Amino acid sequence: MKIRLLPGLLVLLLLLSAGCARKNFFAKTPVVDPAVYEKLQTAPETVDSVVVKAGKHYKRGFLHRLFWGTHNRPIWSAPVKVPVLDLDTVYGGLEFEDLGGGFQTTSMTLSDSTGFTYALRSVDKDPVSVVPKVWRKTFVANVLRDQISAINPYASLTIPPMAEAAGIPHSTPRLFYVAPADSSFGENTARFSDRLYMLEEKFDDKNTITPLLGDAQDIDGSGTVLNNRYEEDDVFIDQLAFGKARLFDLLIHDWDRHEGQWEWAQYEENGNRIYRPIPKDRDNAYYRFQDGIIPWIFSRNWAIRKFESFDDEFNDVYALTINSEFIDKRALSELTRQQFDSLAKELQTAITDEVIAKAVQQYPDSVYELVGEITKRKLINRRNALDEAAEDFYEILAKDVLVVGTDQEEEFEVKRLNDKETEVTVRRKSDDMVTYHRVFFRDETELISLYGLAGDDEFKVSGEVKEGIKVKIVGGRGEDEIKDSSRVANGGKKTWVYDTKRGTELEPGPETKDKRTSDVRVHAFDREGF
C-alpha cells in the first residue's frame, strides 16, 4: 500500500513545492536587446523590426524539466526576428473592430477598407483565467502557465502549404510585434502593447469570401450551422469535406478541434444549402507534453488522455478525438470505412515530401535549426501512416452513431438485413428525397441512435435475424408513428423507444422496449454544444 502511494505523494510534494503564484511569471518584454527596447519607447518610429523570444520565461533548469517536461521550451526561447506592427500600412491599413472572446489569448478583430476582417492573436497565453479564483494565487497558476510551453508557438506558420495542397481552406498567419505604448489601440494600448502576435485572415462573413472558397454565398459559425441543419430539411454539412479536414488535423496532431474551431462556407446546390468547413486556430498543432514525469502520469488513459505528444507515429488516435467528439458525431455520421480510406489516400497523394519540406521551411530560421528536420520527419512518417490512423478514427466513430433528422417531417427506415448488416435510410417527406443512407456492421457498431427532433416523423424497423445492432429511437416533439416488426433471436431487446406517451403512436414488436414517459425531457438533444 505504501508503495502505491509513493507516486501520489511525490506529485503532491512537487505541487506544494511550487508555492504561491509568482507575481511576475511572464518576462517583462519579449524583446531581446535592451538597447532596442529602450529605443522602442523613446523613438519607436526608428525601429521597424525586432528580435524577440516568444516565451523566454518558460526556460527552466534540469530538475524542473525532468519532472515537468522539456516540452517546446527551446522553441519558445529561440530568438526570432519579426516586423513591428504598423496598423496604418499592413494590408493597406487596418482598424480596430472589437476585442476577442478567448479566455487565454489576448486578441482583437481588425478590418481593412473593404471590410475584410483579420484576427490579431497573442502568441503567448495565460490560462489562469479559466481556473477558479481561489486557485489563481496558488501553485496551480504556476503549473498551468508553465505547461503552455507544450504548445509549439510557430506551428501555425507551417500549415498553409500543406492545407493548400490538400484543398483545405486556410488562413496565412504572419508574425508581428506590437511596440510599447502603441497608440493605435486606443484604450486597449496597455493590454496589447509589447507583445508578439499572429495576424491572420478571419473568415467570418460575406466580406471574407475569397477565390479560395469558390462560389460561397456566406460564412457562418458552428452554432448557426448546427441550428440551421436541425431546423430545416434542406441544409446539409459536406461530410466528405469535413472528414478530409479532420484527417488533416490528425496528421498535424491538432487535438483541440471542438466546434468552436470551425467556420463554415455556405453554398447553394440543387436547391439545398451545403456547408463546408474552414478550420481556424491552429494553436495545438505539434503539441509536446508527455516528456516529463508528472505530465506523463497526468496524460495516461485513466487521466487526461487528450494531452498526447506529437510523434512519428499515431500512438493514440482516440486522444486526438476527445475534444472534437461533439462535432465529429454530428458531422461525420454518414461516412463509411471505404470513404475514410479514400480520403486518407487522397491526402497521402497530395501532401508530398516536397510539400512538407516547403511547409516546415516557414518556421523562423532559428526554430527550423531546432526542430525543422524533426518536424519534417514526423510529418512524413505520419503522412505515410495516415490510412491506418483513418481506420482507427472510423472505428472510434462507428461504435455509437447519431442519425439526426430535423424539425421538419422525415421517415426513418431501419432494415436488419442479416446477422452482420443493418441499413438505415432517412427521407424527407416533402419530396421523398433520401437525406441519409448507410449500412452498419454489427462487428463495428454497438448503437444507432435515431433522433426525429420536431415534426411528425415515421420510424419503421424491420427484418428477422439471429444477431443485431441496438437501435435507439427518440421521436421528438412532433406526433410520431413508430412501428417495429423486427426480430432478433439473441441478445435481448434491440429496439428501444424514447418518446412521450402522449402524441406518439407505437406499434411494438417482440424487439421493442417501450421507454416512453410523460416527461418531455426525454426529447432532449444538444444541437449546439456551446
C-alpha positions as CSV (number, residue, x, y, z in Angstrom):
1,M,0.0,0.0,0.0
2,K,2.8,2.4,0.9
3,I,4.5,1.7,-2.5
4,R,1.3,2.5,-4.3
5,L,1.0,5.8,-2.5
6,L,4.5,7.0,-3.4
7,P,3.7,8.4,-6.9
8,G,0.8,10.4,-5.5
9,L,2.9,11.7,-2.6
10,L,5.6,12.7,-5.0
11,V,3.3,14.7,-7.1
12,L,1.8,16.3,-4.1
13,L,5.2,17.3,-2.8
14,L,6.2,18.8,-6.1
15,L,3.0,20.8,-6.4
16,L,3.4,22.1,-2.9
17,S,7.0,23.0,-3.6
18,A,5.8,25.3,-6.3
19,G,4.4,27.6,-3.7
20,C,2.3,30.6,-4.5
21,A,1.9,32.0,-7.9
22,R,4.7,34.3,-9.0
23,K,3.5,37.9,-9.5
24,N,5.9,38.3,-12.4
25,F,5.7,34.9,-14.2
26,F,5.9,36.4,-17.6
27,A,9.0,38.2,-18.9
28,K,8.9,42.0,-18.8
29,T,9.3,42.1,-22.6
30,P,9.9,39.6,-25.4
31,V,12.4,41.9,-27.0
32,V,15.9,40.5,-26.7
33,D,18.1,43.6,-27.0
34,P,17.7,46.2,-24.1
35,A,19.0,49.0,-26.3
36,V,16.4,48.3,-28.9
37,Y,13.7,48.1,-26.3
38,E,14.8,51.5,-25.0
39,K,14.6,52.9,-28.5
40,L,11.1,51.5,-28.9
41,Q,10.0,53.6,-26.0
42,T,11.8,56.8,-26.9
43,A,11.9,56.8,-30.7
44,P,9.6,54.0,-31.9
45,E,9.4,55.4,-35.5
46,T,13.1,54.4,-35.9
47,V,12.5,50.7,-35.3
48,D,10.8,48.6,-38.0
49,S,11.8,45.1,-36.7
50,V,13.0,43.5,-33.6
51,V,14.4,40.2,-32.3
52,V,12.1,38.6,-29.8
53,K,11.9,35.4,-27.7
54,A,8.2,34.4,-27.6
55,G,8.4,32.9,-24.1
56,K,11.8,33.1,-22.5
57,H,10.0,32.8,-19.1
58,Y,9.5,29.1,-20.0
59,K,13.2,28.3,-19.8
60,R,13.8,26.0,-16.8
61,G,16.6,24.0,-15.3
62,F,17.3,20.3,-15.5
63,L,15.3,19.3,-12.4
64,H,12.2,21.2,-13.4
65,R,12.4,19.8,-16.9
66,L,12.8,16.3,-15.5
67,F,9.6,16.5,-13.5
68,W,7.5,18.9,-15.6
69,G,8.9,18.2,-19.1
70,T,11.1,20.0,-21.7
71,H,8.1,20.4,-23.9
72,N,8.7,23.0,-26.6
73,R,10.7,25.3,-24.2
74,P,13.7,25.6,-26.6
75,I,11.4,26.9,-29.3
76,W,9.8,29.5,-27.0
77,S,13.4,30.7,-26.2
78,A,14.6,30.9,-29.8
79,P,15.4,34.4,-31.0
80,V,13.2,35.3,-33.9
81,K,13.3,38.5,-36.0
82,V,9.8,40.0,-36.7
83,P,8.5,43.2,-38.1
84,V,6.9,45.9,-35.8
85,L,3.2,46.1,-36.5
86,D,2.1,49.3,-38.2
87,L,-1.7,49.3,-38.5
88,D,-1.6,52.2,-41.0
89,T,0.3,50.2,-43.6
90,V,-0.3,46.4,-43.1
91,Y,-2.8,45.1,-45.6
92,G,-3.4,48.7,-46.8
93,G,-4.4,49.8,-43.3
94,L,-6.4,48.2,-40.5
95,E,-8.8,49.5,-37.9
96,F,-10.0,48.1,-34.6
97,E,-13.4,46.3,-34.7
98,D,-13.8,44.5,-31.4
99,L,-12.0,42.5,-28.7
100,G,-11.7,38.7,-29.0
101,G,-13.6,36.4,-26.7
102,G,-10.9,33.9,-25.8
103,F,-10.1,33.1,-22.2
104,Q,-6.4,32.5,-22.6
105,T,-5.4,34.6,-25.7
106,T,-5.2,38.3,-26.0
107,S,-7.0,39.0,-29.3
108,M,-8.9,41.5,-31.3
109,T,-10.6,41.7,-34.7
110,L,-9.3,44.3,-37.2
111,S,-10.7,45.2,-40.6
112,D,-9.4,46.8,-43.8
113,S,-11.0,49.4,-46.0
114,T,-13.1,46.7,-47.8
115,G,-14.5,45.2,-44.6
116,F,-12.3,42.1,-44.7
117,T,-11.5,41.1,-41.2
118,Y,-8.3,39.8,-39.5
119,A,-7.6,38.3,-36.2
120,L,-4.7,39.6,-34.1
121,R,-3.9,37.0,-31.5
122,S,-1.1,36.9,-28.9
123,V,1.4,34.0,-29.4
124,D,1.8,33.5,-25.7
125,K,-1.2,32.7,-23.5
126,D,-2.3,33.0,-19.9
127,P,-4.6,30.1,-18.8
128,V,-5.1,31.4,-15.3
129,S,-8.5,32.9,-16.0
130,V,-10.0,29.5,-16.7
131,V,-9.4,28.3,-13.1
132,P,-11.5,29.2,-10.0
133,K,-10.4,32.5,-8.5
134,V,-9.4,30.8,-5.2
135,W,-6.6,29.0,-7.1
136,R,-5.3,31.9,-9.1
137,K,-2.7,32.9,-6.4
138,T,-1.6,29.4,-5.7
139,F,0.8,26.9,-7.3
140,V,-2.0,26.0,-9.7
141,A,-1.4,29.2,-11.6
142,N,2.3,28.5,-11.8
143,V,1.7,24.9,-13.1
144,L,-0.9,25.9,-15.7
145,R,1.2,28.8,-17.1
146,D,4.3,26.7,-17.2
147,Q,2.5,24.0,-19.2
148,I,1.7,26.4,-22.0
149,S,5.3,25.5,-23.0
150,A,3.9,22.3,-24.5
151,I,2.5,24.4,-27.4
152,N,4.6,25.0,-30.4
153,P,4.2,28.8,-30.9
154,Y,5.2,28.8,-34.5
155,A,3.3,25.6,-35.7
156,S,0.6,27.6,-37.5
157,L,3.1,29.2,-39.8
158,T,3.8,25.7,-41.4
159,I,0.2,24.8,-42.0
160,P,-0.8,26.8,-45.2
161,P,1.4,24.9,-47.8
162,M,0.0,21.5,-46.7
163,A,-3.6,22.7,-46.4
164,E,-3.4,24.3,-49.8
165,A,-2.0,21.1,-51.3
166,A,-4.9,19.2,-49.7
167,G,-7.5,21.6,-50.9
168,I,-8.5,22.7,-47.4
169,P,-9.3,26.3,-46.7
170,H,-6.8,28.1,-44.5
171,S,-5.6,31.4,-43.2
172,T,-2.0,32.5,-43.7
173,P,-0.7,33.8,-40.4
174,R,2.1,36.4,-40.1
175,L,4.2,37.3,-37.1
176,F,4.2,40.9,-35.7
177,Y,5.4,42.6,-32.6
178,V,3.4,45.4,-31.1
179,A,5.6,48.2,-29.7
180,P,5.2,49.5,-26.2
181,A,2.5,52.2,-25.8
182,D,1.4,51.8,-29.4
183,S,-1.4,54.4,-29.5
184,S,-3.1,52.7,-32.4
185,F,-5.0,50.6,-29.9
186,G,-6.6,53.5,-28.0
187,E,-8.0,52.4,-24.7
188,N,-6.6,48.9,-25.2
189,T,-3.0,50.1,-25.5
190,A,-1.8,48.7,-22.2
191,R,-3.4,45.4,-22.8
192,F,-2.0,44.9,-26.3
193,S,1.4,46.6,-26.4
194,D,4.8,45.0,-26.0
195,R,3.7,41.5,-27.2
196,L,4.3,39.1,-30.0
197,Y,1.2,38.3,-32.2
198,M,-0.1,36.3,-35.1
199,L,-2.1,38.3,-37.6
200,E,-4.3,36.2,-39.9
201,E,-7.4,36.3,-42.0
202,K,-10.6,35.9,-40.2
203,F,-13.2,34.1,-42.3
204,D,-16.5,35.0,-40.6
205,D,-18.9,36.8,-43.0
206,K,-19.6,37.6,-46.7
207,N,-16.8,40.2,-46.7
208,T,-14.2,37.5,-46.2
209,I,-15.1,35.2,-49.1
210,T,-12.0,34.8,-51.2
211,P,-11.4,32.9,-54.5
212,L,-10.2,30.0,-52.3
213,L,-13.8,29.5,-51.2
214,G,-15.2,29.4,-54.8
215,D,-18.8,30.4,-55.2
216,A,-19.6,30.5,-51.4
217,Q,-22.6,32.6,-50.5
218,D,-21.8,33.4,-46.9
219,I,-19.8,32.2,-43.9
220,D,-21.3,31.1,-40.6
221,G,-20.1,29.8,-37.2
222,S,-20.7,26.3,-36.0
223,G,-23.6,27.3,-33.7
224,T,-25.5,28.8,-36.7
225,V,-24.7,25.9,-38.9
226,L,-25.9,23.3,-36.5
227,N,-29.1,25.2,-35.7
228,N,-29.8,25.6,-39.4
229,R,-29.1,21.9,-40.0
230,Y,-31.6,20.8,-37.5
231,E,-34.3,23.3,-38.1
232,E,-34.5,22.9,-41.9
233,D,-34.6,19.8,-44.1
234,D,-32.7,21.4,-47.0
235,V,-29.5,22.2,-45.0
236,F,-26.6,19.8,-45.1
237,I,-22.9,19.5,-43.9
238,D,-20.5,18.3,-46.6
239,Q,-19.3,15.3,-44.6
240,L,-16.6,14.3,-47.0
241,A,-15.1,17.8,-46.8
242,F,-15.2,17.7,-43.0
243,G,-13.8,14.2,-43.0
244,K,-10.8,15.3,-45.0
245,A,-10.3,18.3,-42.8
246,R,-10.4,16.1,-39.7
247,L,-7.8,13.6,-41.1
248,F,-5.6,16.6,-41.8
249,D,-6.0,17.5,-38.1
250,L,-4.7,14.0,-37.2
251,L,-1.7,14.5,-39.5
252,I,-0.6,17.7,-37.8
253,H,-1.6,16.4,-34.4
254,D,-4.1,19.2,-33.7
255,W,-6.0,17.7,-30.9
256,D,-8.2,20.6,-29.9
257,R,-10.8,20.7,-32.7
258,H,-14.0,21.3,-30.9
259,E,-17.0,23.0,-32.6
260,G,-15.6,26.5,-31.8
261,Q,-12.6,25.8,-34.0
262,W,-14.5,25.9,-37.3
263,E,-16.2,28.4,-39.6
264,W,-18.4,27.2,-42.4
265,A,-18.7,28.4,-46.0
266,Q,-22.3,28.2,-47.3
267,Y,-23.1,27.1,-50.8
268,E,-26.3,26.7,-52.8
269,E,-26.6,23.5,-54.7
270,N,-29.7,22.0,-56.4
271,G,-32.0,23.9,-54.1
272,N,-30.1,22.9,-50.9
273,R,-27.8,24.7,-48.6
274,I,-24.4,23.0,-48.2
275,Y,-21.9,23.9,-45.5
276,R,-18.1,23.2,-46.0
277,P,-15.6,23.6,-43.1
278,I,-13.0,26.3,-42.7
279,P,-10.5,25.3,-39.9
280,K,-9.1,28.0,-37.6
281,D,-6.9,28.5,-34.5
282,R,-4.0,26.1,-35.0
283,D,-2.7,26.6,-31.5
284,N,-2.2,23.0,-30.6
285,A,-0.5,21.5,-33.7
286,Y,2.8,19.7,-32.9
287,Y,1.9,19.6,-29.2
288,R,4.6,18.1,-27.0
289,F,3.5,17.2,-23.4
290,Q,4.5,13.7,-22.3
291,D,8.2,14.2,-21.8
292,G,8.2,14.9,-18.0
293,I,7.4,12.6,-15.1
294,I,4.3,14.4,-14.0
295,P,2.8,15.2,-17.4
296,W,3.4,11.6,-18.4
297,I,1.4,10.5,-15.3
298,F,-1.3,13.0,-16.0
299,S,-1.7,12.0,-19.6
300,R,-2.3,8.3,-19.0
301,N,-5.5,6.8,-20.4
302,W,-7.2,6.9,-17.0
303,A,-6.3,10.6,-16.5
304,I,-6.2,13.5,-19.0
305,R,-5.7,11.3,-22.1
306,K,-6.1,14.0,-24.7
307,F,-2.7,15.5,-23.9
308,E,-0.8,13.2,-26.3
309,S,2.5,14.3,-27.8
310,F,3.3,14.9,-31.5
311,D,5.4,11.9,-32.5
312,D,6.5,9.9,-35.6
313,E,3.6,7.5,-35.0
314,F,-0.1,7.9,-34.2
315,N,0.2,6.5,-30.7
316,D,-3.4,7.2,-29.6
317,V,-5.9,8.3,-32.3
318,Y,-8.7,8.4,-29.7
319,A,-6.8,11.0,-27.7
320,L,-6.8,13.3,-30.7
321,T,-10.6,13.0,-31.0
322,I,-11.7,13.6,-27.4
323,N,-12.2,17.4,-27.7
324,S,-13.9,17.1,-31.1
325,E,-16.4,14.3,-30.2
326,F,-19.4,16.6,-30.2
327,I,-18.9,17.9,-33.7
328,D,-17.5,14.7,-35.1
329,K,-20.6,12.7,-34.1
330,R,-22.8,15.3,-35.8
331,A,-20.8,15.9,-39.0
332,L,-19.3,12.5,-39.8
333,S,-22.1,10.1,-39.2
334,E,-22.6,9.3,-42.9
335,L,-19.0,8.3,-43.8
336,T,-18.1,4.7,-44.4
337,R,-14.8,2.9,-43.8
338,Q,-14.2,3.0,-47.6
339,Q,-14.7,6.8,-47.7
340,F,-12.3,7.4,-44.8
341,D,-9.7,5.2,-46.6
342,S,-10.2,7.1,-49.8
343,L,-9.8,10.5,-48.1
344,A,-6.6,9.3,-46.3
345,K,-5.1,8.2,-49.6
346,E,-6.1,11.5,-51.2
347,L,-4.2,13.4,-48.5
348,Q,-1.2,11.0,-48.8
349,T,-1.0,11.7,-52.5
350,A,-1.5,15.5,-52.2
351,I,0.9,16.2,-49.3
352,T,4.1,15.1,-50.9
353,D,7.6,15.2,-49.3
354,E,8.2,18.4,-51.2
355,V,5.1,20.0,-49.8
356,I,6.0,19.0,-46.3
357,A,9.6,20.4,-46.8
358,K,8.1,23.7,-48.0
359,A,5.7,23.8,-45.1
360,V,8.4,23.3,-42.5
361,Q,10.6,25.9,-44.1
362,Q,8.0,28.5,-43.0
363,Y,9.5,28.2,-39.5
364,P,11.7,31.2,-38.5
365,D,15.3,30.3,-39.2
366,S,16.3,29.8,-35.5
367,V,13.3,27.5,-35.0
368,Y,14.0,25.5,-38.1
369,E,17.5,24.9,-36.8
370,L,16.0,23.4,-33.6
371,V,13.1,21.3,-34.9
372,G,12.8,21.8,-38.7
373,E,14.2,18.4,-39.7
374,I,12.5,16.7,-36.8
375,T,9.1,18.1,-37.7
376,K,9.6,17.2,-41.3
377,R,10.5,13.6,-40.5
378,K,7.5,13.2,-38.2
379,L,5.1,14.7,-40.7
380,I,6.3,12.3,-43.4
381,N,6.0,9.3,-41.2
382,R,2.6,10.3,-40.1
383,R,1.5,11.0,-43.7
384,N,2.7,7.5,-44.6
385,A,0.6,6.0,-41.8
386,L,-2.5,8.2,-42.3
387,D,-4.6,5.4,-43.8
388,E,-4.1,3.4,-40.6
389,A,-5.0,6.4,-38.5
390,A,-8.1,6.9,-40.6
391,E,-9.1,3.3,-40.0
392,D,-8.8,3.8,-36.2
393,F,-10.7,7.1,-36.4
394,Y,-13.5,5.4,-38.4
395,E,-13.8,2.6,-35.8
396,I,-14.0,5.1,-33.0
397,L,-16.9,6.9,-34.7
398,A,-18.6,3.7,-35.8
399,K,-19.2,2.3,-32.3
400,D,-22.0,4.8,-31.4
401,V,-23.6,6.7,-34.3
402,L,-26.1,9.6,-34.3
403,V,-28.6,9.7,-37.1
404,V,-30.5,13.0,-36.6
405,G,-33.4,14.4,-38.5
406,T,-34.7,18.0,-38.5
407,D,-37.7,20.0,-37.2
408,Q,-39.5,19.1,-40.5
409,E,-41.1,15.7,-41.2
410,E,-39.0,12.7,-42.0
411,E,-39.3,9.0,-42.4
412,F,-36.7,6.8,-40.7
413,E,-36.4,3.3,-42.1
414,V,-34.2,0.6,-40.4
415,K,-33.8,-2.8,-42.1
416,R,-32.0,-5.6,-40.3
417,L,-30.6,-7.1,-43.5
418,N,-28.8,-10.1,-41.9
419,D,-26.8,-11.0,-38.8
420,K,-24.0,-8.7,-39.8
421,E,-25.7,-5.7,-41.5
422,T,-28.3,-3.1,-40.6
423,E,-29.4,-0.5,-43.2
424,V,-30.6,3.0,-42.2
425,T,-32.3,5.3,-44.6
426,V,-33.9,8.7,-43.9
427,R,-36.2,10.5,-46.4
428,R,-37.7,14.0,-46.1
429,K,-41.4,13.8,-46.6
430,S,-41.7,17.0,-48.6
431,D,-40.3,15.3,-51.8
432,D,-39.2,11.8,-50.7
433,M,-35.5,12.7,-51.2
434,V,-33.1,10.4,-49.4
435,T,-31.1,12.6,-46.9
436,Y,-29.2,9.8,-45.2
437,H,-28.2,6.3,-46.1
438,R,-25.7,3.9,-44.6
439,V,-25.2,0.2,-43.9
440,F,-23.9,-0.6,-40.5
441,F,-21.9,-3.6,-39.5
442,R,-22.5,-5.4,-36.2
443,D,-18.8,-6.0,-35.6
444,E,-18.2,-2.2,-35.8
445,T,-21.4,-0.6,-34.3
446,E,-22.9,-1.2,-30.9
447,L,-25.6,1.5,-31.0
448,I,-27.5,3.5,-33.7
449,S,-29.4,6.5,-32.2
450,L,-32.2,8.0,-34.3
451,Y,-33.5,11.5,-33.4
452,G,-36.6,12.8,-35.1
453,L,-36.5,16.2,-33.3
454,A,-39.7,18.1,-34.1
455,G,-42.2,17.4,-36.9
456,D,-44.4,14.4,-37.3
457,D,-42.0,11.7,-38.1
458,E,-42.3,8.0,-39.0
459,F,-40.0,5.3,-37.8
460,K,-40.0,1.7,-39.2
461,V,-37.8,-1.1,-38.1
462,S,-38.0,-4.5,-39.9
463,G,-36.1,-7.7,-40.5
464,E,-35.6,-11.1,-38.8
465,V,-32.1,-12.0,-37.8
466,K,-30.2,-14.0,-35.1
467,E,-27.9,-11.2,-34.2
468,G,-28.5,-7.4,-34.5
469,I,-27.4,-3.9,-33.5
470,K,-29.2,-2.0,-30.8
471,V,-31.4,0.8,-32.2
472,K,-32.5,3.7,-30.1
473,I,-35.4,5.8,-31.3
474,V,-36.0,9.3,-29.8
475,G,-39.1,10.5,-31.6
476,G,-39.0,14.2,-30.7
477,R,-41.6,16.9,-30.2
478,G,-44.0,16.0,-33.1
479,E,-46.7,13.4,-33.2
480,D,-44.7,10.4,-34.3
481,E,-45.6,7.0,-35.7
482,I,-43.2,4.2,-34.7
483,K,-43.6,0.6,-36.0
484,D,-41.2,-2.2,-35.0
485,S,-41.7,-5.5,-36.8
486,S,-38.1,-6.7,-36.4
487,R,-37.0,-9.9,-34.7
488,V,-33.5,-10.6,-33.2
489,A,-33.2,-14.1,-31.8
490,N,-30.2,-13.4,-29.5
491,G,-29.1,-10.7,-27.1
492,G,-32.3,-9.2,-25.6
493,K,-34.5,-6.5,-27.0
494,K,-32.8,-4.4,-29.7
495,T,-35.2,-1.6,-30.4
496,W,-35.6,1.0,-27.6
497,V,-38.2,3.7,-28.0
498,Y,-37.9,7.0,-26.1
499,D,-40.7,9.5,-26.5
500,T,-43.7,11.0,-24.7
501,K,-46.7,8.7,-24.3
502,R,-49.0,11.5,-25.5
503,G,-48.8,12.2,-29.2
504,T,-46.9,9.0,-30.1
505,E,-48.4,6.1,-31.9
506,L,-46.4,3.0,-31.2
507,E,-46.8,-0.4,-32.8
508,P,-44.4,-2.5,-30.9
509,G,-42.9,-5.9,-31.8
510,P,-41.0,-8.6,-29.9
511,E,-37.8,-6.4,-30.0
512,T,-39.4,-3.2,-28.7
513,K,-38.5,-1.9,-25.3
514,D,-41.0,0.9,-24.5
515,K,-39.2,3.7,-22.7
516,R,-41.9,6.3,-23.2
517,T,-42.7,8.7,-20.4
518,S,-44.7,11.8,-19.6
519,D,-41.5,13.8,-19.1
520,V,-40.8,16.0,-22.2
521,R,-37.1,16.0,-21.3
522,V,-37.0,12.6,-23.0
523,H,-36.7,14.5,-26.3
524,A,-33.6,16.4,-25.2
525,F,-30.9,16.7,-27.9
526,D,-27.9,19.1,-27.7
527,R,-27.8,20.9,-31.0
528,E,-25.0,23.4,-30.5
529,G,-22.7,22.1,-27.8
530,F,-21.6,25.5,-26.6
